[in-house]
Amino acid sequence: MREMHVSLLVTTTLLDLSELSKQLGCEPSPGSHDKGASRVGRQPFHQTIWRLDSSAPSSASLMKHCESISSRLPAEEFCRPGRLPQDAKIYLDIAIFFNDANCTVQFPIECMEFLRNYNAEMEVSCYPSERLE
């Protein structure tokens, strides 16, 4: 069994969360951080991290997660000139929790189109988890 948590992330050192949210016309999801925000036992964040979480169920396909993000912030709006700061880095963050012997995820061509449309990179993290049943 596996669960997937998917978010679109924008990182920048030039804007804070409120400024970036205003530029994008969309409020960030929990887990977003301002540059300089403190962290327990670690240095403060060196950049603003704005995230938009998929609202699809954790059991949904990767394509459903991409569709969820697109419905909340369409690529045409997101990539409009002047919306993002010059140093913005955009990526699709995929966290996969699994309790099987291995973890395989298919990346359909439509998901590759999503990345292209948002000018985004992809980061995939896999976590063995005993809590899944």
N, CA, C and O atoms as a MOPAC input file, in Angstrom:
PM7 MOZYME 1SCF
protein

 N      0.84300 1    -1.18000 1     0.00000 1
 C      0.00000 1     0.00000 1     0.00000 1
 C      0.88500 1     1.23800 1     0.00000 1
 O      1.99900 1     1.21900 1     0.52200 1
 N      0.37600 1     2.31400 1    -0.59100 1
 C      1.13900 1     3.56100 1    -0.58200 1
 C      0.21900 1     4.76000 1    -0.50000 1
 O     -0.94900 1     4.71100 1    -0.88400 1
 N      0.78300 1     5.83400 1     0.01000 1
 C      0.10900 1     7.12900 1     0.04500 1
 C      1.03600 1     8.14200 1    -0.59800 1
 O      2.25800 1     8.00900 1    -0.53900 1
 N      0.44500 1     9.15600 1    -1.21200 1
 C      1.23000 1    10.17500 1    -1.89300 1
 C      0.75900 1    11.55600 1    -1.46300 1
 O     -0.44100 1    11.83000 1    -1.42700 1
 N      1.70900 1    12.42000 1    -1.14000 1
 C      1.42600 1    13.81700 1    -0.82400 1
 C      2.17000 1    14.64900 1    -1.85900 1
 O      3.38300 1    14.51100 1    -2.01600 1
 N      1.45200 1    15.50800 1    -2.55900 1
 C      2.02300 1    16.24800 1    -3.68500 1
 C      1.77200 1    17.73800 1    -3.49200 1
 O      0.67000 1    18.15400 1    -3.13600 1
 N      2.80900 1    18.53300 1    -3.73200 1
 C      2.71400 1    19.99000 1    -3.58700 1
 C      3.51000 1    20.66900 1    -4.69700 1
 O      4.52200 1    20.14900 1    -5.16600 1
 N      3.03400 1    21.83100 1    -5.10100 1
 C      3.78800 1    22.72000 1    -5.97500 1
 C      4.51300 1    23.69900 1    -5.05700 1
 O      3.88200 1    24.34700 1    -4.22300 1
 N      5.82700 1    23.81100 1    -5.20200 1
 C      6.62100 1    24.69000 1    -4.34800 1
 C      7.29600 1    25.77400 1    -5.16800 1
 O      7.73800 1    25.54400 1    -6.29300 1
 N      7.36500 1    26.95500 1    -4.58000 1
 C      8.12100 1    28.06700 1    -5.14900 1
 C      9.06800 1    28.53900 1    -4.05100 1
 O      8.63500 1    28.82300 1    -2.93400 1
 N     10.34900 1    28.62300 1    -4.36200 1
 C     11.31300 1    29.16200 1    -3.40900 1
 C     11.89600 1    30.44600 1    -3.97400 1
 O     12.09300 1    30.57700 1    -5.18200 1
 N     12.17200 1    31.39800 1    -3.07700 1
 C     12.74400 1    32.68200 1    -3.47500 1
 C     13.38300 1    33.35200 1    -2.26600 1
 O     12.97700 1    33.11000 1    -1.13000 1
 N     14.36500 1    34.18100 1    -2.50600 1
 C     14.93800 1    35.01000 1    -1.44400 1
 C     14.46300 1    36.44900 1    -1.58400 1
 O     14.76400 1    37.27800 1    -0.72500 1
 N     13.72700 1    36.76500 1    -2.64600 1
 C     13.35200 1    38.15100 1    -2.95000 1
 C     12.01500 1    38.60300 1    -2.37600 1
 O     11.80500 1    39.80100 1    -2.18900 1
 N     11.09800 1    37.66600 1    -2.09200 1
 C      9.76700 1    38.02300 1    -1.58700 1
 C      9.43600 1    37.20200 1    -0.35200 1
 O      9.94600 1    36.09500 1    -0.17600 1
 N      8.56700 1    37.75600 1     0.51300 1
 C      8.06800 1    36.96300 1     1.63100 1
 C      6.76700 1    36.29500 1     1.19800 1
 O      6.29100 1    36.50700 1     0.08200 1
 N      6.19800 1    35.48700 1     2.09100 1
 C      4.98400 1    34.72700 1     1.74500 1
 C      3.82600 1    35.61800 1     1.33600 1
 O      3.13700 1    35.33300 1     0.35700 1
 N      3.60700 1    36.68900 1     2.07500 1
 C      2.46000 1    37.54500 1     1.74500 1
 C      2.64900 1    38.20700 1     0.38700 1
 O      1.69700 1    38.30300 1    -0.38800 1
 N      3.85700 1    38.66200 1     0.08700 1
 C      4.12000 1    39.28900 1    -1.21800 1
 C      3.96800 1    38.27400 1    -2.34700 1
 O      3.36300 1    38.56800 1    -3.37800 1
 N      4.52000 1    37.07900 1    -2.14700 1
 C      4.44200 1    36.05300 1    -3.18000 1
 C      3.00300 1    35.58900 1    -3.37300 1
 O      2.56800 1    35.36800 1    -4.50300 1
 N      2.26000 1    35.43900 1    -2.27600 1
 C      0.85200 1    35.04500 1    -2.37200 1
 C      0.05000 1    36.08400 1    -3.14200 1
 O     -0.80700 1    35.74200 1    -3.95700 1
 N      0.33200 1    37.34400 1    -2.88200 1
 C     -0.35800 1    38.42000 1    -3.59600 1
 C     -0.03400 1    38.35900 1    -5.08800 1
 O     -0.92400 1    38.50200 1    -5.92600 1
 N      1.24400 1    38.14700 1    -5.41900 1
 C      1.65800 1    38.04300 1    -6.82600 1
 C      0.94400 1    36.88200 1    -7.52100 1
 O      0.51100 1    37.00200 1    -8.66700 1
 N      0.82800 1    35.74500 1    -6.80300 1
 C      0.23700 1    34.54900 1    -7.40000 1
 C     -1.27900 1    34.53200 1    -7.32900 1
 O     -1.93000 1    33.77400 1    -8.04800 1
 N     -1.84900 1    35.37400 1    -6.45500 1
 C     -3.30300 1    35.40400 1    -6.31500 1
 C     -3.84500 1    34.16000 1    -5.65000 1
 O     -4.97600 1    33.74900 1    -5.91300 1
 N     -3.04200 1    33.55800 1    -4.78600 1
 C     -3.43100 1    32.30500 1    -4.14500 1
 C     -2.72300 1    32.20300 1    -2.79700 1
 O     -1.52500 1    32.46700 1    -2.69500 1
 N     -3.46500 1    31.82200 1    -1.77300 1
 C     -2.87000 1    31.65000 1    -0.44500 1
 C     -2.06300 1    30.35500 1    -0.39100 1
 O     -2.44200 1    29.36500 1    -1.01700 1
 N     -0.96200 1    30.35100 1     0.34700 1
 C     -0.15200 1    29.13400 1     0.44300 1
 C     -0.76000 1    28.12200 1     1.41000 1
 O     -1.59000 1    28.46600 1     2.25300 1
 N     -0.34200 1    26.90000 1     1.27500 1
 C     -0.76900 1    25.83000 1     2.17700 1
 C      0.07000 1    25.86200 1     3.45300 1
 O      1.15000 1    26.45300 1     3.47800 1
 N     -0.43300 1    25.22100 1     4.51300 1
 C      0.39200 1    25.08600 1     5.72200 1
 C      1.71400 1    24.39500 1     5.36500 1
 O      1.76800 1    23.57500 1     4.44800 1
 N      2.74500 1    24.72900 1     6.08000 1
 C      4.06800 1    24.18000 1     5.76900 1
 C      4.89600 1    25.14700 1     4.95400 1
 O      6.07700 1    24.89800 1     4.71200 1
 N      4.29700 1    26.25100 1     4.52500 1
 C      5.03900 1    27.31600 1     3.84300 1
 C      5.80200 1    28.11600 1     4.90100 1
 O      5.39400 1    28.16500 1     6.06200 1
 N      6.90900 1    28.74000 1     4.49600 1
 C      7.73900 1    29.46900 1     5.45800 1
 C      8.29600 1    30.74000 1     4.84300 1
 O      8.62300 1    30.77800 1     3.65700 1
 N      8.40000 1    31.77200 1     5.65400 1
 C      9.07800 1    33.00400 1     5.24700 1
 C     10.58000 1    32.85500 1     5.40200 1
 O     11.05400 1    32.13600 1     6.28300 1
 N     11.32200 1    33.53100 1     4.55000 1
 C     12.76500 1    33.63600 1     4.71700 1
 C     13.02200 1    34.23300 1     6.10100 1
 O     12.38600 1    35.21300 1     6.49000 1
 N     13.95000 1    33.64100 1     6.83300 1
 C     14.29400 1    34.12900 1     8.16000 1
 C     13.47100 1    33.52600 1     9.28500 1
 O     13.78400 1    33.74800 1    10.45500 1
 N     12.42000 1    32.76300 1     8.96400 1
 C     11.61100 1    32.12600 1    10.01100 1
 C     12.46800 1    31.12400 1    10.77600 1
 O     13.28200 1    30.41200 1    10.18900 1
 N     12.27700 1    31.07800 1    12.08500 1
 C     13.09900 1    30.19700 1    12.91000 1
 C     12.65800 1    28.74800 1    12.77700 1
 O     11.51100 1    28.44800 1    12.44700 1
 N     13.61700 1    27.85500 1    13.04600 1
 C     13.38000 1    26.41500 1    13.05100 1
 C     13.99800 1    25.84900 1    14.32200 1
 O     15.08500 1    26.26300 1    14.72700 1
 N     13.32200 1    24.92500 1    14.93600 1
 C     13.81900 1    24.32400 1    16.17100 1
 C     15.12400 1    23.57300 1    15.89800 1
 O     15.17500 1    22.66300 1    15.07000 1
 N     16.16300 1    23.97200 1    16.60500 1
 C     17.44400 1    23.27200 1    16.50700 1
 C     18.19700 1    23.45700 1    15.20800 1
 O     19.18600 1    22.76600 1    14.96300 1
 N     17.75000 1    24.37400 1    14.37500 1
 C     18.41600 1    24.58300 1    13.07800 1
 C     18.48500 1    26.06500 1    12.77800 1
 O     17.84800 1    26.87500 1    13.45100 1
 N     19.24700 1    26.41000 1    11.78200 1
 C     19.34000 1    27.79400 1    11.32400 1
 C     17.99100 1    28.22600 1    10.75800 1
 O     17.22300 1    27.38300 1    10.29500 1
 N     17.68800 1    29.52900 1    10.78700 1
 C     16.44300 1    30.01200 1    10.16500 1
 C     16.42600 1    29.68700 1     8.66600 1
 O     17.47000 1    29.46600 1     8.05200 1
 N     15.24200 1    29.66200 1     8.10400 1
 C     15.11800 1    29.40300 1     6.66200 1
 C     15.86000 1    30.48100 1     5.88500 1
 O     15.72700 1    31.66900 1     6.18000 1
 N     16.63700 1    30.07100 1     4.89900 1
 C     17.42100 1    31.02400 1     4.10000 1
 C     16.65500 1    31.51700 1     2.86900 1
 O     17.15300 1    32.34600 1     2.10600 1
 N     15.45300 1    31.00300 1     2.69100 1
 C     14.61500 1    31.43300 1     1.56700 1
 C     13.14900 1    31.26100 1     1.93900 1
 O     12.81400 1    30.50000 1     2.84600 1
 N     12.28700 1    31.96900 1     1.23800 1
 C     10.84800 1    31.78400 1     1.39000 1
 C     10.47100 1    30.51200 1     0.65100 1
 O     10.92600 1    30.27300 1    -0.46800 1
 N      9.63800 1    29.69800 1     1.28500 1
 C      9.13900 1    28.47000 1     0.66100 1
 C      7.61200 1    28.56200 1     0.64700 1
 O      6.96000 1    28.43700 1     1.68300 1
 N      7.05900 1    28.78300 1    -0.54700 1
 C      5.60700 1    28.88800 1    -0.74700 1
 C      5.15200 1    27.56100 1    -1.31000 1
 O      5.70800 1    27.08600 1    -2.30100 1
 N      4.14900 1    26.95100 1    -0.69500 1
 C      3.68600 1    25.64700 1    -1.17100 1
 C      2.18500 1    25.63700 1    -1.38000 1
 O      1.43000 1    26.29000 1    -0.66000 1
 N      1.77400 1    24.88100 1    -2.38200 1
 C      0.35800 1    24.66300 1    -2.65500 1
 C      0.14700 1    23.15400 1    -2.69300 1
 O      0.56700 1    22.48100 1    -3.63400 1
 N     -0.50900 1    22.63100 1    -1.65900 1
 C     -0.73900 1    21.19100 1    -1.55100 1
 C     -1.90100 1    20.75200 1    -2.42000 1
 O     -2.88400 1    21.47500 1    -2.57800 1
 N     -1.78000 1    19.57000 1    -2.97600 1
 C     -2.89700 1    18.94600 1    -3.67500 1
 C     -3.99100 1    18.65900 1    -2.66500 1
 O     -3.71000 1    18.32000 1    -1.51600 1
 N     -5.22900 1    18.79500 1    -3.09000 1
 C     -6.35000 1    18.44200 1    -2.21900 1
 C     -6.91400 1    17.05900 1    -2.57200 1
 O     -7.93400 1    16.64200 1    -2.02400 1
 N     -6.24700 1    16.35500 1    -3.48600 1
 C     -6.67100 1    14.99500 1    -3.83400 1
 C     -6.35700 1    14.05900 1    -2.66100 1
 O     -5.43500 1    14.32200 1    -1.88900 1
 N     -7.11400 1    12.98000 1    -2.52700 1
 C     -6.83100 1    12.02000 1    -1.45100 1
 C     -5.41800 1    11.44700 1    -1.60100 1
 O     -4.89800 1    11.34000 1    -2.71200 1
 N     -4.81300 1    11.08600 1    -0.48800 1
 C     -3.44100 1    10.56700 1    -0.52700 1
 C     -3.33800 1     9.26700 1    -1.32900 1
 O     -2.24700 1     8.89600 1    -1.76300 1
 N     -4.44200 1     8.58400 1    -1.52500 1
 C     -4.45300 1     7.34400 1    -2.31100 1
 C     -4.63000 1     7.59900 1    -3.81500 1
 O     -4.57900 1     6.66000 1    -4.60900 1
 N     -4.83500 1     8.84900 1    -4.20600 1
 C     -5.09900 1     9.18300 1    -5.61600 1
 C     -3.83800 1     9.01300 1    -6.47000 1
 O     -2.72000 1     8.97100 1    -5.95700 1
 N     -4.04800 1     8.92000 1    -7.76800 1
 C     -2.93700 1     8.81900 1    -8.70800 1
 C     -2.19100 1    10.15600 1    -8.77200 1
 O     -2.71700 1    11.19800 1    -8.38000 1
 N     -0.98000 1    10.09900 1    -9.26300 1
 C     -0.19700 1    11.32200 1    -9.42500 1
 C     -0.91900 1    12.30100 1   -10.34400 1
 O     -0.87600 1    13.50900 1   -10.10900 1
 N     -1.57400 1    11.80700 1   -11.37400 1
 C     -2.29300 1    12.68000 1   -12.29800 1
 C     -3.41900 1    13.41800 1   -11.57500 1
 O     -3.63500 1    14.60200 1   -11.83300 1
 N     -4.13100 1    12.75100 1   -10.68500 1
 C     -5.20600 1    13.40400 1    -9.92500 1
 C     -4.63300 1    14.50900 1    -9.03400 1
 O     -5.26200 1    15.55400 1    -8.86400 1
 N     -3.45900 1    14.28800 1    -8.47100 1
 C     -2.81500 1    15.32200 1    -7.65600 1
 C     -2.44400 1    16.53200 1    -8.53000 1
 O     -2.65100 1    17.67800 1    -8.13000 1
 N     -1.90200 1    16.27200 1    -9.70500 1
 C     -1.55800 1    17.37000 1   -10.61800 1
 C     -2.81100 1    18.13900 1   -11.03100 1
 O     -2.79300 1    19.36800 1   -11.08800 1
 N     -3.89300 1    17.42400 1   -11.31700 1
 C     -5.15500 1    18.08000 1   -11.68000 1
 C     -5.67600 1    18.93200 1   -10.53000 1
 O     -6.21000 1    20.01700 1   -10.76000 1
 N     -5.53100 1    18.46000 1    -9.30200 1
 C     -5.98100 1    19.21100 1    -8.13600 1
 C     -5.23100 1    20.54100 1    -8.03000 1
 O     -5.83400 1    21.58900 1    -7.80000 1
 N     -3.93100 1    20.48400 1    -8.19800 1
 C     -3.12200 1    21.71200 1    -8.13900 1
 C     -3.49100 1    22.64300 1    -9.27900 1
 O     -3.64200 1    23.84700 1    -9.07200 1
 N     -3.63600 1    22.10300 1   -10.47500 1
 C     -3.99100 1    22.92200 1   -11.65000 1
 C     -5.34400 1    23.60100 1   -11.48700 1
 O     -5.53900 1    24.72000 1   -11.96100 1
 N     -6.27800 1    22.93100 1   -10.82100 1
 C     -7.61200 1    23.52300 1   -10.65400 1
 C     -7.56900 1    24.70400 1    -9.68500 1
 O     -8.39900 1    25.60800 1    -9.77900 1
 N     -6.62700 1    24.70500 1    -8.77400 1
 C     -6.51500 1    25.78100 1    -7.78500 1
 C     -5.64900 1    26.93300 1    -8.28700 1
 O     -5.86600 1    28.08500 1    -7.91100 1
 N     -4.66500 1    26.62200 1    -9.13700 1
 C     -3.76500 1    27.64400 1    -9.67000 1
 C     -3.35200 1    27.22400 1   -11.07500 1
 O     -2.32100 1    26.57400 1   -11.24700 1
 N     -4.14500 1    27.58700 1   -12.08100 1
 C     -3.84600 1    27.17600 1   -13.46400 1
 C     -2.47700 1    27.67100 1   -13.92500 1
 O     -2.03700 1    28.75900 1   -13.55400 1
 N     -1.81900 1    26.85900 1   -14.73300 1
 C     -0.48400 1    27.19500 1   -15.23300 1
 C     -0.48400 1    28.52800 1   -15.98200 1
 O      0.48900 1    29.27900 1   -15.90500 1
 N     -1.56500 1    28.82900 1   -16.70600 1
 C     -1.62300 1    30.08500 1   -17.46800 1
 C     -1.53600 1    31.28800 1   -16.52900 1
 O     -0.92300 1    32.30000 1   -16.86900 1
 N     -2.14400 1    31.17800 1   -15.35900 1
 C     -2.08700 1    32.24900 1   -14.36200 1
 C     -0.73400 1    32.26500 1   -13.66200 1
 O     -0.12800 1    33.32100 1   -13.47700 1
 N     -0.27900 1    31.09800 1   -13.28200 1
 C      0.96900 1    30.95600 1   -12.54000 1
 C      2.16600 1    31.50100 1   -13.32500 1
 O      3.03500 1    32.17000 1   -12.76400 1
 N      2.20000 1    31.21100 1   -14.61000 1
 C      3.36100 1    31.56000 1   -15.43500 1
 C      3.22600 1    32.89100 1   -16.17000 1
 O      4.05300 1    33.21800 1   -17.02200 1
 N      2.19800 1    33.65200 1   -15.84700 1
 C      2.02800 1    34.94900 1   -16.49100 1
 C      3.25500 1    35.81800 1   -16.21000 1
 O      3.72900 1    35.83800 1   -15.07400 1
 N      3.78200 1    36.53200 1   -17.19900 1
 C      4.97400 1    37.36900 1   -17.00100 1
 C      4.81700 1    38.31900 1   -15.80600 1
 O      3.76800 1    38.93600 1   -15.61900 1
 N      5.87400 1    38.42000 1   -15.01000 1
 C      5.90000 1    39.31500 1   -13.87200 1
 C      5.33000 1    38.72900 1   -12.59000 1
 O      5.38200 1    39.36900 1   -11.54000 1
 N      4.79100 1    37.53300 1   -12.66200 1
 C      4.19200 1    36.91500 1   -11.47600 1
 C      5.22700 1    36.41100 1   -10.48400 1
 O      5.04100 1    36.53900 1    -9.27400 1
 N      6.30000 1    35.84600 1   -10.97800 1
 C      7.30000 1    35.22400 1   -10.11600 1
 C      8.56900 1    36.06400 1   -10.04800 1
 O      8.94500 1    36.69700 1   -11.03400 1
 N      9.23600 1    36.07600 1    -8.88800 1
 C     10.50100 1    36.80900 1    -8.79300 1
 C     11.57200 1    36.14800 1    -9.66500 1
 O     11.47700 1    34.97000 1   -10.01000 1
 N     12.58200 1    36.92800 1   -10.00800 1
 C     13.62200 1    36.42900 1   -10.91000 1
 C     14.33200 1    35.19500 1   -10.39800 1
 O     14.74700 1    34.35200 1   -11.19200 1
 N     14.48300 1    35.06900 1    -9.09000 1
 C     15.23200 1    33.93000 1    -8.54800 1
 C     14.34200 1    32.74100 1    -8.19400 1
 O     14.80200 1    31.79300 1    -7.55600 1
 N     13.08500 1    32.78200 1    -8.59800 1
 C     12.14900 1    31.71500 1    -8.22100 1
 C     12.59400 1    30.36400 1    -8.77100 1
 O     13.00000 1    30.23900 1    -9.92700 1
 N     12.50400 1    29.37200 1    -7.91400 1
 C     12.70000 1    27.97900 1    -8.31500 1
 C     11.37200 1    27.28900 1    -8.07100 1
 O     10.80700 1    27.38800 1    -6.98200 1
 N     10.87300 1    26.59100 1    -9.07900 1
 C      9.57000 1    25.93300 1    -8.99200 1
 C      9.79300 1    24.43100 1    -9.08200 1
 O     10.53300 1    23.95100 1    -9.94100 1
 N      9.14900 1    23.70000 1    -8.19400 1
 C      9.21400 1    22.25600 1    -8.33700 1
 C      7.98800 1    21.57200 1    -7.75900 1
 O      7.30500 1    22.08500 1    -6.87300 1
 N      7.74400 1    20.38900 1    -8.30400 1
 C      6.67200 1    19.53600 1    -7.82600 1
 C      7.29300 1    18.60000 1    -6.80700 1
 O      8.16700 1    17.79800 1    -7.13400 1
 N      6.83500 1    18.70800 1    -5.57300 1
 C      7.36000 1    17.90300 1    -4.47100 1
 C      6.42800 1    16.71800 1    -4.27100 1
 O      5.24200 1    16.89700 1    -3.99000 1
 N      6.96000 1    15.50700 1    -4.41400 1
 C      6.16700 1    14.28100 1    -4.29600 1
 C      6.74800 1    13.45700 1    -3.15300 1
 O      7.89200 1    13.01000 1    -3.22300 1
 N      5.96400 1    13.26000 1    -2.11600 1
 C      6.36800 1    12.41500 1    -0.99400 1
 C      5.52900 1    11.14500 1    -1.04600 1
 O      4.30000 1    11.20100 1    -1.05500 1
 N      6.20400 1    10.00300 1    -1.08000 1
 C      5.52500 1     8.71400 1    -1.18500 1
 C      5.81800 1     7.90800 1     0.07900 1
 O      6.97400 1     7.67500 1     0.42900 1
 N      4.76100 1     7.49100 1     0.74700 1
 C      4.86500 1     6.65600 1     1.93500 1
 C      4.39200 1     5.26000 1     1.53800 1
 O      3.31000 1     5.11300 1     0.97000 1
 N      5.19700 1     4.23100 1     1.83200 1
 C      4.83600 1     2.88300 1     1.40300 1
 C      5.18700 1     1.86100 1     2.47600 1
 O      6.07800 1     2.07900 1     3.29700 1
 N      4.46600 1     0.73800 1     2.45400 1
 C      4.75200 1    -0.32800 1     3.40300 1
 C      5.02200 1    -1.66000 1     2.70800 1
 O      5.03800 1    -2.70800 1     3.35300 1
 N      5.23100 1    -1.62000 1     1.40800 1
 C      5.57500 1    -2.81800 1     0.64300 1
 C      7.09200 1    -2.98800 1     0.61200 1
 O      7.82900 1    -2.15200 1     1.13500 1
 N      7.54900 1    -4.06900 1    -0.00200 1
 C      8.98300 1    -4.31900 1    -0.10300 1
 C      9.67300 1    -3.27400 1    -0.98000 1
 O     10.85100 1    -2.97400 1    -0.78300 1
 N      8.95100 1    -2.73100 1    -1.93200 1
 C      9.52600 1    -1.69300 1    -2.78600 1
 C      8.44100 1    -0.69600 1    -3.16200 1
 O      7.26500 1    -0.88300 1    -2.85000 1
 N      8.85700 1     0.35400 1    -3.83100 1
 C      7.92500 1     1.42200 1    -4.18900 1
 C      8.13200 1     1.78500 1    -5.65600 1
 O      9.22700 1     2.18300 1    -6.05300 1
 N      7.09000 1     1.64800 1    -6.44800 1
 C      7.14400 1     1.99900 1    -7.86100 1
 C      6.05300 1     3.02000 1    -8.14700 1
 O      4.90600 1     2.84600 1    -7.73800 1
 N      6.41600 1     4.08300 1    -8.84900 1
 C      5.45700 1     5.11800 1    -9.21200 1
 C      5.58300 1     5.38300 1   -10.69700 1
 O      6.68500 1     5.58000 1   -11.20900 1
 N      4.47500 1     5.38700 1   -11.37700 1
 C      4.46200 1     5.69300 1   -12.80100 1
 C      4.29200 1     7.19700 1   -12.96900 1
 O      3.48100 1     7.81500 1   -12.27800 1
 N      5.05000 1     7.78400 1   -13.88000 1
 C      4.94300 1     9.19800 1   -14.19600 1
 C      4.36600 1     9.32800 1   -15.60500 1
 O      5.10700 1     9.30600 1   -16.58700 1
 N      3.03700 1     9.46200 1   -15.70100 1
 C      2.39800 1     9.56100 1   -17.01200 1
 C      2.87100 1    10.79400 1   -17.78400 1
 O      3.31700 1    11.77500 1   -17.18800 1
 N      2.77400 1    10.73900 1   -19.07400 1
 C      3.18900 1    11.84500 1   -19.93800 1
 C      2.45400 1    13.12600 1   -19.56500 1
 O      3.01700 1    14.21500 1   -19.67900 1
 N      1.19400 1    13.01100 1   -19.11800 1
 C      0.44000 1    14.19800 1   -18.71000 1
 C      1.09000 1    14.89900 1   -17.51100 1
 O      1.01000 1    16.12100 1   -17.38600 1
 N      1.72600 1    14.13100 1   -16.64300 1
 C      2.43800 1    14.73900 1   -15.50800 1
 C      3.70200 1    15.44600 1   -15.98000 1
 O      4.10000 1    16.46700 1   -15.41900 1
 N      4.31900 1    14.90300 1   -17.00000 1
 C      5.48700 1    15.57500 1   -17.57600 1
 C      5.04700 1    16.89500 1   -18.22600 1
 O      5.77400 1    17.88700 1   -18.17200 1
 N      3.87000 1    16.90300 1   -18.83100 1
 C      3.30100 1    18.13500 1   -19.39400 1
 C      3.02600 1    19.15200 1   -18.29500 1
 O      3.26400 1    20.34600 1   -18.47800 1
 N      2.52600 1    18.68500 1   -17.15100 1
 C      2.30300 1    19.55500 1   -16.00200 1
 C      3.61300 1    20.25700 1   -15.62800 1
 O      3.63700 1    21.47200 1   -15.43200 1
 N      4.68900 1    19.49300 1   -15.53100 1
 C      5.98900 1    20.07600 1   -15.18400 1
 C      6.40800 1    21.12100 1   -16.21400 1
 O      6.88200 1    22.20000 1   -15.85700 1
 N      6.23400 1    20.79900 1   -17.47300 1
 C      6.59600 1    21.74000 1   -18.53300 1
 C      5.73900 1    22.99600 1   -18.45800 1
 O      6.25500 1    24.10600 1   -18.58400 1
 N      4.44200 1    22.83400 1   -18.25500 1
 C      3.52800 1    23.97900 1   -18.20500 1
 C      3.83500 1    24.92600 1   -17.04700 1
 O      3.63400 1    26.13500 1   -17.16200 1
 N      4.31900 1    24.38000 1   -15.93600 1
 C      4.65300 1    25.19400 1   -14.76900 1
 C      6.14700 1    25.54500 1   -14.70900 1
 O      6.60900 1    26.19500 1   -13.77000 1
 N      6.88500 1    25.10300 1   -15.72600 1
 C      8.33200 1    25.31900 1   -15.74800 1
 C      8.95100 1    24.81000 1   -14.44500 1
 O      9.79100 1    25.47200 1   -13.83400 1
 N      8.51900 1    23.62900 1   -14.04200 1
 C      8.89100 1    23.07500 1   -12.74600 1
 C      9.81400 1    21.86800 1   -12.86600 1
 O      9.76000 1    21.10300 1   -13.82900 1
 N     10.65200 1    21.73100 1   -11.86400 1
 C     11.42900 1    20.51600 1   -11.68100 1
 C     10.60200 1    19.58100 1   -10.81700 1
 O      9.53400 1    19.95400 1   -10.33300 1
 N     11.10400 1    18.34600 1   -10.62100 1
 C     10.38500 1    17.38200 1    -9.79900 1
 C     11.33600 1    16.83200 1    -8.74800 1
 O     12.49800 1    16.53400 1    -9.02600 1
 N     10.80600 1    16.70200 1    -7.51800 1
 C     11.56000 1    16.08100 1    -6.43300 1
 C     10.69100 1    14.98000 1    -5.85600 1
 O      9.54300 1    15.21800 1    -5.48200 1
 N     11.23900 1    13.77300 1    -5.78400 1
 C     10.49900 1    12.62700 1    -5.26000 1
 C     11.24700 1    12.08400 1    -4.04900 1
 O     12.44000 1    11.78900 1    -4.11900 1
 N     10.52700 1    11.95800 1    -2.93900 1
 C     11.08700 1    11.36400 1    -1.72500 1
 C     10.22200 1    10.17600 1    -1.34800 1
 O      8.99500 1    10.27400 1    -1.33500 1
 N     10.85800 1     9.05300 1    -1.04100 1
 C     10.13100 1     7.84000 1    -0.67600 1
 C     10.44200 1     7.49200 1     0.77600 1
 O     11.59700 1     7.51000 1     1.20100 1
 N      9.39300 1     7.17600 1     1.52600 1
 C      9.52200 1     6.90700 1     2.94700 1
 C      8.86500 1     5.57700 1     3.30800 1
 O      7.64400 1     5.45200 1     3.20800 1
 N      9.65100 1     4.58300 1     3.72600 1
 C      9.02900 1     3.36100 1     4.24400 1
 C      8.20700 1     3.72600 1     5.48100 1
 O      8.65500 1     4.51400 1     6.31500 1
 N      7.03500 1     3.16600 1     5.59800 1
 C      6.15400 1     3.54600 1     6.69700 1
 C      5.39700 1     2.32800 1     7.21900 1
 O      4.78000 1     1.58800 1     6.45300 1
 N      5.45600 1     2.13900 1     8.51500 1
 C      4.71800 1     1.03500 1     9.12500 1
 C      3.28800 1     1.43100 1     9.46300 1
 O      2.47300 1     0.56700 1     9.78800 1
 N      2.96600 1     2.72700 1     9.39200 1
 C      1.63200 1     3.18100 1     9.78900 1
 C      0.55800 1     2.90800 1     8.74400 1
 O     -0.63000 1     3.02500 1     9.04600 1
 N      0.94300 1     2.54900 1     7.53000 1
 C     -0.04200 1     2.26200 1     6.47700 1
 C     -0.61500 1     0.88400 1     6.65000 1
 O      0.11300 1    -0.05900 1     6.96100 1
 N     -1.87700 1     0.75400 1     6.46000 1
 C     -2.53600 1    -0.56700 1     6.56800 1
 C     -3.30400 1    -0.84600 1     5.30300 1
 O     -3.93100 1    -1.89800 1     5.18100 1

